[in-house]
Amino acid sequence: MTHDNRPLFAANWKMHKGPVATREFVAEFTSCYEPSEDRRVVVFPPSISVEAFRLAAVDRPDLGVGVQDVHAEAAGAHTGAISASMAVEAGAAWSLAGHSERRREFGDDDRLVSRKVQRVLASGLLPVVCVGETLEERDSGALTEVLERQVAAVLSAVEHKAHGDLTWAYEPVWAIGTGRTASPEDAAEAHAIVRNALAGGAGAALGKGATILYGGSVKPGNIKSLMEAPGVNGVLVGGASLEPGDFAAICKCPLG
Ligand code: PEP
């Protein structure tokens, strides 16, 4: 795969918007966001709405779509789960892995996240691997250790030739859905830690060229300062991505 390093604006809808609301979103979003060659836009709806998104956005190939999670196994007796190949069949090109809500609510630890990333890559989806520290970890001085551990677990599970296919999202857990945003300085510091960990595990060139998103209470009012922070190559947006106008305003952020 050729690495596309244009800035990436991604929406994580979590458990919001079924197929009907998804079609309504696409109609409104496409009326206020024109295709733009210098950036990428990807939406992660609930998996049940992926096909509705793809069909509603059939005239907008600039808008990517992905799933929020897949099972680590290819198929089998896993009631309620979806496989990576089903996600591909529904039109997804991307998958999140390791979101903090999965880690907290569903027991997705480093090992399981790594197995999911392997599965995502094997099925031809592009993973966005989420890493980030809790407030307790940050306050106890463990920021670097936590990020290095989360990055290393995934790198060691993935063949070197696929390291360049990984997109990363730094999402401080204390800033997700809390309205509390990391300052641009906090984001820059954490992105540098992730980038160094990537350089250490995958090589200097991959560390330098990796796409690392920031996520955590991103809004139209703070997107510009976050995108200007050194090492921030895009954003993963939760709450503010549910409103088509707000997400369009975020995606239209001027690039320096
Ligand atoms: C997220 O869920 O990935 C996220 C960053 O959420 P929010 O923007 O609502 O903090």
Residues whose N, C-alpha, C, O or C-beta is under 5 A from the ligand:
A	BS01	PEP	N12 A175 I176 G177 T178 G215 G216 S217 V218 L236 V237 G238 G239
